[in-house]
């Protein structure tokens, strides 16, 4: 590319955060979206359980308390209130976009409950809610003439000078070409850090790049050591990503059993507590997994609500309708990240972050189940609106990018991983 390309908005990531931001930008904005792998290989597609929605104003105080309690009261109260209050409008927008949530015979939303929630308030689509939402948003983005989606392309760095962002340095993973792209605004929506862990439910290519790039360029980060472990992933000795068994299964009645088939904990407590109970039981039993018995859910509910989970268990040689399945905790979600305000802005001018890459304070020290999709969508939408409102403030400067610093790709990636490790001080979990 001889002449650098210029866009209004550069978005690194094609999960729900990146897509929601792109779809809420003015149609005259030229938008470039990057996906490090295939455009549908984001953790947003993997979300099983659902998405929360406030159940009327009488539910506000309880929803707020549930979120705060799960986060060990380290949450940002203003951010939590913003998320909860914005949830009905966001769900309405998703329905308008064609997202199909489960409904009862009268057409009302069917609700489920997960650990840490004091009442059912979670909307779902079978056990593939993330796929349902993200696929619909991706289809809409592909239909917009102003949005270009470039798969197998990753953000190596941002182009920053004087506390201001002017775009990014990109790399084609198809041929290794490195080139600059200039943009009035840049959004980091690169997902979490699961690829740095030995056992994770995340895609292995999600290695915290956005956070490392932010660190490198002086952006503020927060709570990099706040990594959530999901209590129940299917236990396997096979290498690769761990298959998550949704918390909704326990919300519908599944129970955890020790090696002797005895129930040993309250399955509906927040994830970090249940994880601790499982690890303690594994140590006591001298085992490397415990058992999840889904039979209390009932065959009809299992078949209708959790078809993907049931099918995967059968593929692995276990019939959840007839027997418990082995489960073990694994890294699942990243509560820390690039520090942003209520509009997704970082301390670097014209650089935004949303989704798992960002830390806006909603989750505190531990995320309440099914708040992640909601939080990602709300902050992405707010970032888009902020970009639209700030267009007149954009500088016309385009600093040159020294591409020679990015030729040693492997060394750069190792350096980024090292930055995350040192910041997180979580070497016990990270390879």
For each residue, the residues with C-beta under 8 A, 3 or more apart:
1: 4 5 177 179
2:
3:
4: 1 179 180 181 182 398
5: 1 32 181 182
6: 30 167 181 182 183 398
7: 10 30 31 32 148 167 181 182 183 184
8: 25 29 30 31 183 184 185 391
9: 21 22 25 29 30 31 32 183 184 185 186 187 387
10: 7 31 32 34 155 167 168 181 183 185 186 187
11: 14 18 21 22 31 32 33 34 186 187 189
12: 18 34 154 155 168 186 187 188 189 190 209 210
13: 17 18 33 34 35 42 187 188 189 190 191 210 355 357
14: 11 18 19 33 34 35 39 40 42 138 141 149 151
15: 18 19 42 43 44 45 134 189 191 355 376
16: 19 20 42 44 130 133 134 137 355 373 376 377 380
17: 13 20 21 44 187 189 354 355 356 357 358 376 377 379 380
18: 11 12 13 14 15 21 22 33 187 189 354 355 380
19: 14 15 16 22 23 33 134 137 138 140 141 380
20: 16 17 23 24 137 354 376 377 380 381 384
21: 9 11 17 18 24 25 187 189 352 354 380 381 383 384
22: 9 11 18 19 25 31 33 141 144 147 384
23: 19 20 97 137 140 141 144 147 384
24: 20 21 380 381 384 385
25: 8 9 21 22 29 31 146 384 387 388
26: 29 388
27: 144 146
28: 146
29: 8 9 25 26 146 387 388
30: 6 7 8 9 146 148
31: 7 8 9 10 11 22 25 144 146 147 148
32: 5 7 9 10 11 148 150 181 183
33: 11 13 14 18 19 22 39 141 147 148 149 150
34: 10 11 12 13 14 150 153 154 155 170
35: 13 14 38 39 41 42 149 150 151 152 153
36: 152 153 154 173 190 205 206 209
37: 41 151 152 173 203 205
38: 35 41 151 152
39: 14 33 35 138 149 151
40: 14 45 134 135 138
41: 35 37 38 45 203 205
42: 13 14 15 16 35 45 134 191 203
43: 15 46 47 130 191 192 194 201 202 203 206 356
44: 15 16 17 47 130 133 134 355 373 376
45: 15 40 41 42 130 131 134 135
46: 43 130 131 201 202 203 244
47: 43 44 129 130 131 133 372 373
48: 127 128 129 130 244 246 248 308 309
49: 112 114 122 124 127 129 246 247 248 251 369 370
50: 112 114 122 123 124 125 129 248 370 373
51: 91 94 122 123 124 129 133 370 373 374
52: 63 87 121 122 123 368 370 371 374
53: 87 88 91 109 121 122 123 374
54: 57 59 60 63 84 85 87 88 121
55: 58 59 63 111 119 120 121
56: 59
57: 54 60
58: 55
59: 54 55 56 62 63 119 121
60: 54 57 63 64 84 85
61: 64 65
62: 59 65 66 118 119
63: 52 54 55 59 60 66 67 84 121
64: 60 61 67 68 80 81 84
65: 61 62 68 69 118
66: 62 63 69 70 116 117 118 368
67: 63 64 70 71 75 80 83 84 362 363 364 368 371
68: 64 65 71 73 75 77 80 364
69: 65 66 72 73 116 270
70: 66 67 116 270 271 363 364 366 367 368 369
71: 67 68 74 75 335 362 363 364 365 366 367 368
72: 69 364 365 366
73: 68 69 364
74: 71 364 365
75: 67 68 71 79 80 361 362 363 364
76: 79 80 360 361 362 364
77: 68 80 81
78: 81 82 342 361
79: 75 76 82 83 342 360 361 362
80: 64 67 68 75 76 77 83 84 361 362
81: 64 77 78 84 85
82: 78 79 85 86 342 378
83: 67 79 80 86 87 362 371 374 375 378
84: 54 60 63 64 67 80 81 87
85: 54 60 81 82
86: 82 83 89 90 378
87: 52 53 54 83 84 90 91 374 378
88: 53 54 91 92
89: 86 92 93
90: 86 87 93 94 374 377 378 381
91: 51 53 87 88 94 95 101 123
92: 88 89 95 96
93: 89 90 96 97 381
94: 51 90 91 97 99 101 133 136 377
95: 91 92 98 99 101
96: 92 93
97: 23 93 94 136 137 140
98: 95 136 140
99: 94 95 125 132 133 136
100: 125 132
101: 91 94 95 109 110 123 124 125 129 132
102: 109 110 123 124 125 126 305
103: 106 107 108 109 110
104: 107 108 109 110
105:
106: 103
107: 103 104
108: 103 104
109: 53 101 102 103 104 123
110: 101 102 103 104 123 124
111: 55 120 121 122 123
112: 49 50 120 122 124 248 251 252 305
113: 117 119 120 121 122 248 251 252 268
114: 49 50 117 122 246 247 248 250 251 268 369 370
115: 231 247 250 251 267 268 269 270 271 274 369
116: 66 69 70 268 269 270 271 368 369
117: 66 113 114 120 121 122 251 268 368 369
118: 62 65 66
119: 55 59 62 113
120: 55 111 112 113 117 251
121: 52 53 54 55 59 63 111 113 117
122: 49 50 51 52 53 111 112 113 114 117 248 251 369 370
123: 50 51 52 53 91 101 102 109 110 111 129
124: 49 50 51 101 102 110 112 127 129 248 305
125: 50 99 100 101 102 128 129 131 132 133
126: 102 129 132 304 305 306 307 308
127: 48 49 124 246 248 305 306 307 308 309
128: 48 125 131 132 308
129: 47 48 49 50 51 101 123 124 125 126 132 133 373
130: 16 43 44 45 46 47 48 133 134 373
131: 45 46 47 125 128 134 135
132: 99 100 101 125 126 128 129 135 136
133: 16 44 47 51 94 99 125 129 130 136 137 373
134: 15 16 19 40 42 44 45 130 131 137 138
135: 40 45 131 132 138 139
136: 94 97 98 99 132 133 139 140
137: 16 19 20 23 97 133 134 140 141
138: 14 19 39 40 134 135 141 142
139: 135 136 142 143
140: 19 23 97 98 136 137 143 144
141: 14 19 22 23 33 137 138 144 147 149
142: 138 139 147 149
143: 139 140
144: 22 23 27 31 140 141 147
145:
146: 25 27 28 29 30 31
147: 22 23 31 33 141 142 144
148: 7 30 31 32 33
149: 14 33 35 39 141 142
150: 32 33 34 35 153 170
151: 14 35 37 38 39
152: 35 36 37 38 172 173 174
153: 34 35 36 150 170 171 172 173
154: 12 34 36 170 171 173 209
155: 10 12 34 158 168 169 170 188 190 209 210 213
156: 168 169 170 171 178 213 406 409 412
157: 168 169 213 216 217 406
158: 155 165 166 167 168 169 186 213 217 348 351
159: 165 166 167 168 169 180 182 399 401
160: 163 164 165 166 217 218 348 351
161: 164 166 397 399
162:
163: 160 218 347 348 349
164: 160 161 348 349 350 395 397
165: 158 159 160 185 186 217 348 349 350 351
166: 158 159 160 161 182 183 350 395 397 398 399
167: 6 7 10 158 159 180 181 182 183 186 398
168: 10 12 155 156 157 158 159 180 181 183 186
169: 155 156 157 158 159 178 179 180 181 401 403 406
170: 34 150 153 154 155 156 178 179 180 181
171: 153 154 156 176 177 178 406 409
172: 152 153 175 176 177 178 179
173: 36 37 152 153 154 176
174: 152
175: 172
176: 171 172 173 409
177: 1 171 172
178: 156 169 170 171 172 403 406 407
179: 1 4 169 170 172 403
180: 4 159 167 168 169 170 401 403
181: 4 5 6 7 10 32 167 168 169 170
182: 4 5 6 7 159 166 167 398
183: 6 7 8 9 10 32 166 167 168 186
184: 7 8 9 350 387 391 394
185: 8 9 10 165 350 351 352 387 390 394
186: 9 10 11 12 158 165 167 168 183 350 351 352
187: 9 10 11 12 13 17 18 21 344 352 353 354 380 383
188: 12 13 155 210 213 214 338 346 351 352 353 354 357 358
189: 11 12 13 15 17 18 21 210 353 354 355 357 358 376 380
190: 12 13 36 155 206 208 209 210 357
191: 13 15 42 43 194 202 203 206 210 355 356 357
192: 43 202 206 208 333 334 356 357
193: 196 197 202 206 207 208 211 227 334 420 424
194: 43 191 197 200 201 202 203 204 206 331 332 334
195: 200 202 203 204 205 206 207 208
196: 193 207 208 417 420 421 430 431
197: 193 194 200 202 227 330 331 429 430 431
198: 429 430 431
199: 233 242 328 330 331
200: 194 195 197 204 241 242 330 331 332
201: 43 46 194 230 233 241 242 243 244 330 331 332
202: 43 46 191 192 193 194 195 197 206 241 331 332
203: 37 41 42 43 46 191 194 195 206 241
204: 194 195 200 207 240 241
205: 36 37 41 195
206: 36 43 190 191 192 193 194 195 202 203
207: 193 195 196 204 413 416 417 420
208: 190 192 193 195 196 211 212 334 416 417 420
209: 12 36 154 155 190 212 213 416
210: 12 13 155 188 189 190 191 213 214 337 338 353 357
211: 193 208 214 215 221 224 336 337 338 357 420 423
212: 208 209 215 216 415 416 417 419 420
213: 155 156 157 158 188 209 210 216 217 416
214: 188 210 211 217 219 221 338 346 348 351 353
215: 211 212 219 221 419 423
216: 157 212 213 416 419
217: 157 158 160 165 213 214 348
218: 160 163 347 348
219: 214 215 338 339 346 347 348 351
220: 338 339 346 347
221: 211 214 215 224 336 337 338 339 359 423
222: 336 337 339 359 361
223: 226 335 336 337 359 365
224: 211 221 336 337 420 423 424
225: 336 423 424 425 426
226: 223 334 335 336 363 365 366
227: 193 197 331 333 334 335 336 424 426 429
228: 271 272 331 332 333 334 335 366 367
229: 271 272 275 329 330 331 332
230: 201 233 244 247 271 275 329 330 331 332 333
231: 115 247 256 271 274 275 278 327 329
232: 244 245 247 249 250 256 292 327 329
233: 199 201 230 242 243 244 245 327 328 329 330 332
234: 242 243 244 245 312 313 316 325 326 327
235: 288 289 326 327 328
236: 242 243 316
237:
238:
239:
240: 204
241: 200 201 202 203 204
242: 199 200 201 233 234 236 328 330
243: 201 233 234 236 312
244: 46 48 201 230 232 233 234 330 332
245: 232 233 234 249 292 309 325 327
246: 48 49 114 127 249 306 309
247: 49 114 115 230 231 232 250 251 271 369 370
248: 48 49 50 112 113 114 122 124 127 251 252 305 306
249: 232 245 246 252 254 292 294 297 306 309
250: 114 115 232 247 253 254 255 256 267 268 292
251: 49 112 113 114 115 117 120 122 247 248 268 369
252: 112 113 248 249 297 301 305
253: 250 296 297 298
254: 249 250 267 292 293 294 296 297
255: 250 263 267 292 293 296
256: 231 232 250 263 264 265 267 274 277 278 281 290 291 292 293 327
257: 260 261 262 263 264 290 291 292 293 324
258: 261 262 263 264 281 284 285 290 291
259: 285 287 290 291
260: 257
261: 257 258 291 324
262: 257 258
263: 255 256 257 258
264: 256 257 258 277 281 290
265: 256 269 274 277 278 281
266: 269 274 277
267: 115 250 254 255 256 274
268: 113 114 115 116 117 250 251
269: 115 116 265 266 273 274 277
270: 69 70 115 116 273 274 366 368
271: 70 115 116 228 229 230 231 247 274 275 332 366 367 369
272: 228 229 275 276 365 366
273: 269 270 276 277
274: 115 231 256 265 266 267 269 270 271 277 278
275: 229 230 231 271 272 278 279 329
276: 272 273 279 280
277: 256 264 265 266 269 273 274 280 281
278: 231 256 265 274 275 281 282 290 327 328 329
279: 275 276 282 283 329
280: 276 277 283 284
281: 256 258 264 265 277 278 284 285 290
282: 278 279 285 286 287 288 289 290 328
283: 279 280 286
284: 258 280 281
285: 258 259 281 282 290
286: 282 283
287: 259 282 290
288: 235 282 328
289: 235 282 326 327 328
290: 256 257 258 259 264 278 281 282 285 287 326 327 328
291: 256 257 258 259 261 324 325 326 327
292: 232 245 249 250 254 255 256 257 324 325 326 327
293: 254 255 256 257 296 324
294: 249 254 297 302 306 320 321 324 325
295: 298 320 321 322 324
296: 253 254 255 293
297: 249 252 253 254 294 301 302 305 306
298: 253 295 301 302
299: 302 303 321
300: 303 304
301: 252 297 298 304 305 306
302: 294 297 298 299 305 306 310 320 321
303: 299 300 306 307 310
304: 126 300 301 307
305: 102 112 124 126 127 248 252 297 301 302
306: 126 127 246 248 249 294 297 301 302 303 309 310
307: 126 127 303 304 310 311
308: 48 126 127 128 311 312
309: 48 127 245 246 249 306 312 313 320
310: 302 303 306 307 313 314 320 321
311: 307 308 314 315
312: 234 243 308 309 315 316
313: 234 309 310 316 318 319 320 325
314: 310 311 317 318 319 320
315: 311 312
316: 234 236 312 313 325
317: 314
318: 313 314 323 324 325 326
319: 313 314 322 323
320: 294 295 302 309 310 313 314 323 325
321: 294 295 299 302 310
322: 295 319
323: 318 319 320
324: 257 261 291 292 293 294 295 318
325: 234 245 291 292 294 313 316 318 320
326: 234 235 289 290 291 292 318
327: 231 232 233 234 235 245 256 278 289 290 291 292
328: 199 233 235 242 278 282 288 289 290
329: 229 230 231 232 233 275 278 279
330: 197 199 200 201 229 230 233 242 244
331: 194 197 199 200 201 202 227 228 229 230 429
332: 194 200 201 202 228 229 230 233 244 271
333: 192 227 228 230 356 367 372
334: 192 193 194 208 226 227 228 337 356
335: 71 223 226 227 228 359 363 364 365 366 367
336: 211 221 222 223 224 225 226 227 359 424
337: 210 211 221 222 223 224 334 353 356 357 358 359
338: 188 210 211 214 219 220 221 346 353 357 358 359
339: 219 220 221 222 346 347 358 359
340: 343 344 345 346 352 353 354 358 359 360 379
341: 344 345 360
342: 78 79 82 360 382
343: 340 352 379 382 383 385 386
344: 187 340 341 352 353 354 358 360 379 380 382 383 386
345: 340 341 351 352 383 386
346: 188 214 219 220 338 339 340 351 352 353
347: 163 218 219 220 339
348: 158 160 163 164 165 214 217 218 219 351
349: 163 164 165
350: 164 165 166 184 185 186 390 394
351: 158 160 165 185 186 188 214 219 345 346 348
352: 21 185 186 187 188 340 343 344 345 346 383 386 387
353: 187 188 189 210 214 337 338 340 344 346 357 358
354: 17 18 20 21 187 188 189 340 344 357 358 376 379 380 383
355: 13 15 16 17 18 44 189 191 358 376 379 380
356: 17 43 191 192 333 334 337 372 376
357: 13 17 188 189 190 191 192 210 211 337 338 353 354
358: 17 188 189 337 338 339 340 344 353 354 355 379
359: 221 222 223 335 336 337 338 339 340
360: 76 79 340 341 342 344 375 379
361: 75 76 78 79 80 222 364
362: 67 71 75 76 79 80 83 371 375
363: 67 70 71 75 226 335 366 367 368 371 372 375
364: 67 68 70 71 72 73 74 75 76 335 361
365: 71 72 74 223 226 272 335
366: 70 71 72 226 228 270 271 272 335 363
367: 70 71 228 271 333 335 363 371 372
368: 52 66 67 70 71 116 117 270 363 371
369: 49 70 114 115 116 117 122 247 251 271
370: 49 50 51 52 114 122 247 373 374
371: 52 67 83 362 363 367 368 374 375
372: 47 333 356 363 367 375 376
373: 16 44 47 50 51 129 130 133 370 376 377
374: 51 52 53 83 87 90 370 371 377 378
375: 83 360 362 363 371 372 378 379
376: 15 16 17 20 44 189 354 355 356 372 373 379 380
377: 16 17 20 90 94 373 374 380 381
378: 82 83 86 87 90 374 375 381 382
379: 17 340 343 344 354 355 358 360 375 376 382 383
380: 16 17 18 19 20 21 24 187 189 344 354 355 376 377 383 384
381: 20 21 24 90 93 377 378 384 385
382: 342 343 344 378 379 385 386
383: 21 187 343 344 345 352 354 379 380 386 387
384: 20 21 22 23 24 25 380 381 387 388
385: 24 343 381 382 388 389
386: 343 344 345 352 382 383 389 390
387: 9 25 29 184 185 352 383 384 390 391
388: 25 26 29 384 385 391
389: 385 386
390: 185 350 386 387 393 394
391: 8 184 387 388 394
392:
393: 390
394: 184 185 350 390 391
395: 164 166
396:
397: 161 164 166
398: 4 6 166 167 182
399: 159 161 166
400:
401: 159 169 180
402: 405
403: 169 178 179 180 406 407
404: 407
405: 402
406: 156 157 169 171 178 403 409 412
407: 178 403 404
408: 411 412
409: 156 171 176 406 412 413
410: 413 414
411: 408 414 415
412: 156 406 408 409 415 416
413: 207 409 410 416 417
414: 410 411 417 418
415: 212 411 412 418 419
416: 207 208 209 212 213 216 412 413 419 420
417: 196 207 208 212 413 414 420 421
418: 414 415 421 422
419: 212 215 216 415 416 422 423
420: 193 196 207 208 211 212 224 416 417 423 424 430
421: 196 417 418 424 425 426 427 430
422: 418 419 425
423: 211 215 221 224 225 419 420
424: 193 224 225 227 336 420 421 430
425: 225 421 422
426: 225 227 421 429 430
427: 421 430
428:
429: 197 198 227 331 426
430: 196 197 198 420 421 424 426 427
431: 196 197 198
